[in-house]
Amino acid sequence: MSCENSIQDSYQIKQSTFCKYVLITPNKTISLSFPQMLELRRKINNLTSFTSLNRIIDNENFVLLFVADKQHLVFLEIPQLLQLKEEIELFFLAPTRVLI
């Protein structure tokens, strides 16, 4: 299996109900409320800024990120971090889905 395929399938965000979301990681599924989702987006945006990425690459090449009010700890390498950023951006840009 190529690295690109494993990264692509590693993180997904789905809406479970109104203002409730699910972050699917390779190891677990994490439930998020809308404020937690916004906080995750803010943290990921901060970590993927140019200066932050350079600092991460120069030091350890990974980040440990607390998610869902510090209930879960997620280990992200650089490719996973960038993939999660893209997943979050696409999720917020997607048209609103109406749940029936």
C-alpha positions as CSV (number, residue, x, y, z in Angstrom):
1,M,0.0,0.0,0.0
2,S,1.4,3.4,-0.9
3,C,1.9,6.1,1.6
4,E,-0.6,8.4,-0.3
5,N,-3.4,5.8,0.0
6,S,-2.9,5.3,3.7
7,I,-2.8,9.1,4.3
8,Q,-5.9,9.6,2.2
9,D,-8.0,7.2,4.2
10,S,-6.7,8.2,7.6
11,Y,-8.9,11.1,8.6
12,Q,-12.5,11.9,7.8
13,I,-15.1,14.3,9.2
14,K,-18.8,13.6,8.9
15,Q,-21.9,15.2,10.3
16,S,-23.9,12.9,12.5
17,T,-26.7,15.2,13.5
18,F,-27.4,18.9,13.6
19,C,-24.3,20.5,15.1
20,K,-22.8,17.2,16.0
21,Y,-19.8,15.8,14.0
22,V,-17.6,12.8,14.0
23,L,-13.8,12.8,13.4
24,I,-12.8,9.4,12.1
25,T,-9.1,8.7,12.8
26,P,-7.2,5.5,12.1
27,N,-7.4,4.4,15.7
28,K,-10.7,5.8,17.0
29,T,-13.9,7.8,16.3
30,I,-14.2,11.1,18.1
31,S,-17.6,12.9,18.6
32,L,-17.4,16.7,18.3
33,S,-19.9,19.5,19.0
34,F,-19.9,22.5,16.7
35,P,-17.7,24.6,19.1
36,Q,-15.2,21.7,19.3
37,M,-15.2,21.5,15.6
38,L,-14.4,25.3,15.3
39,E,-11.6,24.9,17.9
40,L,-10.1,22.0,16.0
41,R,-10.2,24.1,12.8
42,R,-8.4,27.0,14.7
43,K,-5.7,24.7,16.1
44,I,-5.1,23.0,12.7
45,N,-4.9,26.4,11.0
46,N,-2.4,27.6,13.5
47,L,-0.3,24.5,13.2
48,T,-0.2,24.6,9.4
49,S,1.0,28.2,9.1
50,F,4.4,28.6,7.4
51,T,6.3,29.3,10.6
52,S,4.6,26.6,12.6
53,L,5.3,24.0,9.9
54,N,9.0,25.0,9.7
55,R,9.3,24.7,13.5
56,I,7.6,21.3,13.5
57,I,9.9,20.1,10.7
58,D,13.0,21.4,12.4
59,N,12.2,19.7,15.7
60,E,10.2,16.5,15.9
61,N,8.2,16.1,12.6
62,F,5.0,15.4,14.5
63,V,2.4,17.1,16.7
64,L,0.3,15.9,19.6
65,L,-3.1,17.5,19.5
66,F,-5.8,17.5,22.2
67,V,-9.2,17.2,20.6
68,A,-12.8,17.4,22.0
69,D,-12.1,19.5,25.2
70,K,-8.9,17.5,25.9
71,Q,-10.7,14.2,26.0
72,H,-8.6,12.7,23.2
73,L,-5.0,13.0,22.2
74,V,-4.2,12.6,18.4
75,F,-0.7,12.0,17.0
76,L,-0.2,13.7,13.6
77,E,2.8,13.6,11.3
78,I,3.2,16.3,8.8
79,P,1.3,14.6,5.9
80,Q,-1.5,13.7,8.2
81,L,-1.7,17.2,9.6
82,L,-1.9,18.7,6.1
83,Q,-4.5,16.1,5.1
84,L,-6.6,16.9,8.1
85,K,-6.4,20.6,7.3
86,E,-7.7,19.9,3.8
87,E,-10.5,17.7,5.1
88,I,-11.6,20.4,7.5
89,E,-11.5,23.1,4.8
90,L,-13.5,21.0,2.5
91,F,-16.0,20.2,5.2
92,F,-16.6,23.9,6.0
93,L,-16.8,24.8,2.3
94,A,-19.2,22.1,1.4
95,P,-22.9,23.1,1.0
96,T,-25.0,22.6,4.1
97,R,-26.6,19.2,4.1
98,V,-30.2,18.9,5.3
99,L,-30.7,15.8,7.6
100,I,-34.1,14.2,7.4
